[in-house]
Amino acid sequence: MSDQPASSTPEKAQKSGSSGGMLKEILVTILVVLIISFLLKTFLFRLFYIPSGSMENTLQLQDKIGVNVAEPWAGPLERGDIAVFEDTQGWLPAAETSSNPVRQGLEFVGLAPDRSKQYLIKRVIGTEGDTVTCCSADGRITVNGQELDEPYLYEGDEPSEIPFEVTVPEDSYFVLGDHRSASADSRYHIEQGTEFVSHDDVVGSAFSILWPIDRWTWLSNPSDTFADVPDPS
């Protein structure tokens, strides 16, 4: 008669089954996280990184920001909003796509900033019907005749070194970078007739700096800057 415990084999089978169940739970959890991330990316918010200094000092090079993608569905953006939009008009050189399948997968579900398309980030200065002009006798940009006091401008920058006068068409925006001397924004595309950003190209508005952690902050609309701007005539 064997002196081995009669329950040794069932115990091994039970441990094996337990390991398999744990692996299944891990896989299901990962799948749920990916699905939730994809839904958040599609309907609520996305992550983007800042590749240039055109929005300094509001946004710094390599900042990671959260973008509210639900806002464009609710209606037009407001003057002062920081808009992220797809470059459908060739403002930027052709994009370099990532060949790393892991990176591509993370971008697809929203766990990494999307670098598969060309996006820009600028501040909305003029909305549908607005007449935006540079510059007034005091050297300021005006919207519908009202001078703007722009506290978000990069220190030492003029509101614009390029004179212009435009009227924003329907469902469109006139956008400028906060670092005016380092931003190839709407001003630089007037001659080509591509200075306006269509609402259809808007991904959303930036609402927070998420990384690095010491720069975490909410991004608020400088409503005082545009409070006295009259409606377009």
Contacts in CASP RR format, 6 or more apart in sequence:
PFRMAT RR
TARGET T0000
AUTHOR 0000-0000-0000
METHOD contacts of the structure
MODEL  1
MSDQPASSTPEKAQKSGSSGGMLKEILVTILVVLIISFLLKTFLFRLFYI
PSGSMENTLQLQDKIGVNVAEPWAGPLERGDIAVFEDTQGWLPAAETSSN
PVRQGLEFVGLAPDRSKQYLIKRVIGTEGDTVTCCSADGRITVNGQELDE
PYLYEGDEPSEIPFEVTVPEDSYFVLGDHRSASADSRYHIEQGTEFVSHD
DVVGSAFSILWPIDRWTWLSNPSDTFADVPDPS
34 109 0 8 1.000
34 111 0 8 1.000
37 109 0 8 1.000
37 110 0 8 1.000
37 111 0 8 1.000
38 108 0 8 1.000
38 109 0 8 1.000
38 110 0 8 1.000
40 110 0 8 1.000
41 69 0 8 1.000
41 109 0 8 1.000
41 110 0 8 1.000
42 69 0 8 1.000
43 69 0 8 1.000
43 70 0 8 1.000
44 68 0 8 1.000
44 69 0 8 1.000
44 70 0 8 1.000
45 66 0 8 1.000
45 67 0 8 1.000
45 68 0 8 1.000
45 69 0 8 1.000
45 70 0 8 1.000
45 207 0 8 1.000
46 66 0 8 1.000
46 67 0 8 1.000
46 69 0 8 1.000
46 110 0 8 1.000
46 113 0 8 1.000
46 114 0 8 1.000
46 203 0 8 1.000
47 64 0 8 1.000
47 65 0 8 1.000
47 66 0 8 1.000
47 67 0 8 1.000
47 110 0 8 1.000
47 112 0 8 1.000
47 113 0 8 1.000
47 114 0 8 1.000
47 210 0 8 1.000
48 64 0 8 1.000
48 65 0 8 1.000
48 66 0 8 1.000
48 67 0 8 1.000
48 84 0 8 1.000
48 113 0 8 1.000
48 114 0 8 1.000
48 119 0 8 1.000
48 121 0 8 1.000
48 206 0 8 1.000
49 62 0 8 1.000
49 63 0 8 1.000
49 64 0 8 1.000
49 65 0 8 1.000
49 113 0 8 1.000
50 59 0 8 1.000
50 60 0 8 1.000
50 61 0 8 1.000
50 62 0 8 1.000
50 63 0 8 1.000
50 64 0 8 1.000
50 65 0 8 1.000
50 121 0 8 1.000
51 61 0 8 1.000
51 62 0 8 1.000
52 61 0 8 1.000
52 182 0 8 1.000
53 59 0 8 1.000
53 60 0 8 1.000
53 61 0 8 1.000
53 179 0 8 1.000
53 182 0 8 1.000
53 183 0 8 1.000
54 121 0 8 1.000
54 122 0 8 1.000
54 177 0 8 1.000
54 178 0 8 1.000
54 179 0 8 1.000
54 182 0 8 1.000
54 183 0 8 1.000
54 184 0 8 1.000
54 185 0 8 1.000
55 82 0 8 1.000
55 121 0 8 1.000
55 122 0 8 1.000
55 123 0 8 1.000
55 177 0 8 1.000
55 178 0 8 1.000
55 179 0 8 1.000
55 183 0 8 1.000
56 154 0 8 1.000
56 178 0 8 1.000
56 179 0 8 1.000
56 182 0 8 1.000
57 154 0 8 1.000
57 155 0 8 1.000
57 178 0 8 1.000
57 179 0 8 1.000
58 82 0 8 1.000
58 123 0 8 1.000
58 152 0 8 1.000
58 178 0 8 1.000
58 219 0 8 1.000
59 65 0 8 1.000
59 82 0 8 1.000
59 121 0 8 1.000
59 178 0 8 1.000
59 206 0 8 1.000
59 209 0 8 1.000
60 215 0 8 1.000
63 209 0 8 1.000
63 211 0 8 1.000
63 212 0 8 1.000
63 215 0 8 1.000
64 113 0 8 1.000
64 209 0 8 1.000
64 210 0 8 1.000
64 211 0 8 1.000
64 212 0 8 1.000
65 121 0 8 1.000
65 206 0 8 1.000
65 208 0 8 1.000
65 209 0 8 1.000
65 210 0 8 1.000
65 219 0 8 1.000
66 206 0 8 1.000
66 207 0 8 1.000
66 208 0 8 1.000
66 209 0 8 1.000
66 210 0 8 1.000
67 84 0 8 1.000
67 203 0 8 1.000
67 204 0 8 1.000
67 205 0 8 1.000
67 206 0 8 1.000
67 207 0 8 1.000
68 204 0 8 1.000
68 205 0 8 1.000
68 206 0 8 1.000
68 207 0 8 1.000
69 203 0 8 1.000
69 204 0 8 1.000
71 77 0 8 1.000
71 204 0 8 1.000
71 205 0 8 1.000
72 199 0 8 1.000
72 202 0 8 1.000
72 203 0 8 1.000
72 204 0 8 1.000
72 205 0 8 1.000
76 127 0 8 1.000
76 128 0 8 1.000
76 171 0 8 1.000
76 199 0 8 1.000
77 83 0 8 1.000
77 124 0 8 1.000
77 127 0 8 1.000
77 173 0 8 1.000
77 199 0 8 1.000
77 202 0 8 1.000
77 204 0 8 1.000
77 205 0 8 1.000
78 124 0 8 1.000
78 127 0 8 1.000
78 221 0 8 1.000
78 226 0 8 1.000
79 124 0 8 1.000
79 125 0 8 1.000
79 126 0 8 1.000
79 127 0 8 1.000
79 130 0 8 1.000
79 143 0 8 1.000
79 225 0 8 1.000
79 226 0 8 1.000
79 229 0 8 1.000
80 123 0 8 1.000
80 124 0 8 1.000
80 125 0 8 1.000
80 221 0 8 1.000
80 222 0 8 1.000
80 223 0 8 1.000
80 225 0 8 1.000
80 226 0 8 1.000
81 123 0 8 1.000
81 124 0 8 1.000
81 205 0 8 1.000
81 221 0 8 1.000
82 121 0 8 1.000
82 122 0 8 1.000
82 123 0 8 1.000
82 124 0 8 1.000
82 205 0 8 1.000
82 206 0 8 1.000
82 219 0 8 1.000
83 121 0 8 1.000
83 122 0 8 1.000
83 123 0 8 1.000
83 124 0 8 1.000
83 173 0 8 1.000
83 175 0 8 1.000
83 197 0 8 1.000
83 202 0 8 1.000
83 204 0 8 1.000
83 205 0 8 1.000
83 206 0 8 1.000
84 119 0 8 1.000
84 120 0 8 1.000
84 121 0 8 1.000
84 202 0 8 1.000
84 203 0 8 1.000
84 204 0 8 1.000
84 205 0 8 1.000
84 206 0 8 1.000
85 119 0 8 1.000
85 120 0 8 1.000
85 121 0 8 1.000
85 122 0 8 1.000
85 175 0 8 1.000
85 197 0 8 1.000
85 201 0 8 1.000
85 202 0 8 1.000
85 203 0 8 1.000
85 204 0 8 1.000
86 117 0 8 1.000
86 118 0 8 1.000
86 119 0 8 1.000
86 201 0 8 1.000
86 203 0 8 1.000
87 117 0 8 1.000
87 118 0 8 1.000
87 119 0 8 1.000
87 120 0 8 1.000
87 201 0 8 1.000
88 198 0 8 1.000
88 201 0 8 1.000
89 189 0 8 1.000
89 194 0 8 1.000
90 118 0 8 1.000
90 194 0 8 1.000
91 118 0 8 1.000
91 120 0 8 1.000
91 184 0 8 1.000
91 189 0 8 1.000
91 194 0 8 1.000
92 118 0 8 1.000
92 120 0 8 1.000
94 118 0 8 1.000
95 115 0 8 1.000
95 116 0 8 1.000
95 117 0 8 1.000
95 118 0 8 1.000
97 115 0 8 1.000
97 116 0 8 1.000
98 104 0 8 1.000
98 107 0 8 1.000
98 115 0 8 1.000
98 116 0 8 1.000
103 112 0 8 1.000
104 116 0 8 1.000
105 112 0 8 1.000
106 112 0 8 1.000
107 113 0 8 1.000
107 114 0 8 1.000
107 115 0 8 1.000
107 116 0 8 1.000
119 203 0 8 1.000
121 206 0 8 1.000
122 175 0 8 1.000
122 176 0 8 1.000
122 177 0 8 1.000
122 183 0 8 1.000
122 185 0 8 1.000
122 186 0 8 1.000
122 197 0 8 1.000
123 152 0 8 1.000
123 175 0 8 1.000
123 176 0 8 1.000
123 177 0 8 1.000
123 178 0 8 1.000
124 173 0 8 1.000
124 174 0 8 1.000
124 175 0 8 1.000
125 132 0 8 1.000
125 141 0 8 1.000
125 143 0 8 1.000
125 148 0 8 1.000
125 173 0 8 1.000
125 174 0 8 1.000
125 175 0 8 1.000
125 176 0 8 1.000
125 186 0 8 1.000
126 132 0 8 1.000
126 143 0 8 1.000
126 168 0 8 1.000
126 173 0 8 1.000
126 174 0 8 1.000
126 175 0 8 1.000
127 168 0 8 1.000
127 173 0 8 1.000
127 174 0 8 1.000
128 168 0 8 1.000
128 169 0 8 1.000
128 170 0 8 1.000
128 171 0 8 1.000
128 172 0 8 1.000
128 232 0 8 1.000
129 167 0 8 1.000
129 168 0 8 1.000
129 169 0 8 1.000
129 170 0 8 1.000
129 232 0 8 1.000
130 143 0 8 1.000
130 144 0 8 1.000
130 167 0 8 1.000
130 168 0 8 1.000
130 174 0 8 1.000
130 229 0 8 1.000
130 232 0 8 1.000
131 143 0 8 1.000
131 144 0 8 1.000
131 145 0 8 1.000
131 165 0 8 1.000
131 166 0 8 1.000
131 167 0 8 1.000
131 168 0 8 1.000
131 232 0 8 1.000
132 141 0 8 1.000
132 142 0 8 1.000
132 143 0 8 1.000
132 164 0 8 1.000
132 165 0 8 1.000
132 166 0 8 1.000
132 167 0 8 1.000
132 168 0 8 1.000
132 174 0 8 1.000
133 141 0 8 1.000
133 142 0 8 1.000
133 143 0 8 1.000
133 145 0 8 1.000
133 164 0 8 1.000
133 165 0 8 1.000
133 166 0 8 1.000
134 141 0 8 1.000
134 142 0 8 1.000
134 159 0 8 1.000
134 160 0 8 1.000
134 162 0 8 1.000
134 163 0 8 1.000
134 164 0 8 1.000
134 165 0 8 1.000
134 187 0 8 1.000
135 141 0 8 1.000
135 142 0 8 1.000
135 159 0 8 1.000
135 160 0 8 1.000
135 163 0 8 1.000
136 142 0 8 1.000
136 147 0 8 1.000
138 147 0 8 1.000
139 158 0 8 1.000
139 159 0 8 1.000
140 147 0 8 1.000
140 148 0 8 1.000
140 149 0 8 1.000
140 150 0 8 1.000
140 159 0 8 1.000
141 147 0 8 1.000
141 148 0 8 1.000
141 150 0 8 1.000
141 159 0 8 1.000
141 160 0 8 1.000
141 176 0 8 1.000
142 148 0 8 1.000
143 226 0 8 1.000
143 229 0 8 1.000
144 229 0 8 1.000
144 230 0 8 1.000
144 231 0 8 1.000
144 232 0 8 1.000
144 233 0 8 1.000
145 230 0 8 1.000
146 228 0 8 1.000
146 229 0 8 1.000
146 230 0 8 1.000
148 159 0 8 1.000
148 225 0 8 1.000
148 226 0 8 1.000
148 229 0 8 1.000
149 224 0 8 1.000
149 225 0 8 1.000
150 159 0 8 1.000
150 222 0 8 1.000
150 225 0 8 1.000
151 222 0 8 1.000
151 225 0 8 1.000
152 178 0 8 1.000
152 222 0 8 1.000
152 225 0 8 1.000
153 159 0 8 1.000
153 178 0 8 1.000
153 180 0 8 1.000
154 178 0 8 1.000
154 179 0 8 1.000
154 180 0 8 1.000
154 181 0 8 1.000
154 182 0 8 1.000
157 179 0 8 1.000
157 180 0 8 1.000
157 181 0 8 1.000
158 180 0 8 1.000
158 181 0 8 1.000
159 180 0 8 1.000
160 176 0 8 1.000
160 180 0 8 1.000
160 187 0 8 1.000
161 180 0 8 1.000
161 181 0 8 1.000
162 187 0 8 1.000
162 188 0 8 1.000
164 187 0 8 1.000
164 190 0 8 1.000
166 174 0 8 1.000
166 186 0 8 1.000
166 190 0 8 1.000
166 195 0 8 1.000
166 196 0 8 1.000
167 232 0 8 1.000
168 174 0 8 1.000
168 196 0 8 1.000
169 196 0 8 1.000
171 198 0 8 1.000
171 199 0 8 1.000
171 200 0 8 1.000
172 196 0 8 1.000
172 197 0 8 1.000
172 198 0 8 1.000
172 199 0 8 1.000
173 196 0 8 1.000
173 197 0 8 1.000
173 199 0 8 1.000
173 202 0 8 1.000
174 186 0 8 1.000
174 195 0 8 1.000
174 196 0 8 1.000
174 197 0 8 1.000
175 185 0 8 1.000
175 186 0 8 1.000
175 197 0 8 1.000
176 183 0 8 1.000
176 185 0 8 1.000
176 186 0 8 1.000
176 187 0 8 1.000
177 183 0 8 1.000
177 185 0 8 1.000
186 195 0 8 1.000
186 196 0 8 1.000
186 197 0 8 1.000
187 195 0 8 1.000
189 195 0 8 1.000
206 219 0 8 1.000
207 218 0 8 1.000
207 219 0 8 1.000
208 216 0 8 1.000
208 217 0 8 1.000
208 218 0 8 1.000
208 219 0 8 1.000
209 215 0 8 1.000
209 216 0 8 1.000
209 217 0 8 1.000
209 219 0 8 1.000
210 216 0 8 1.000
END
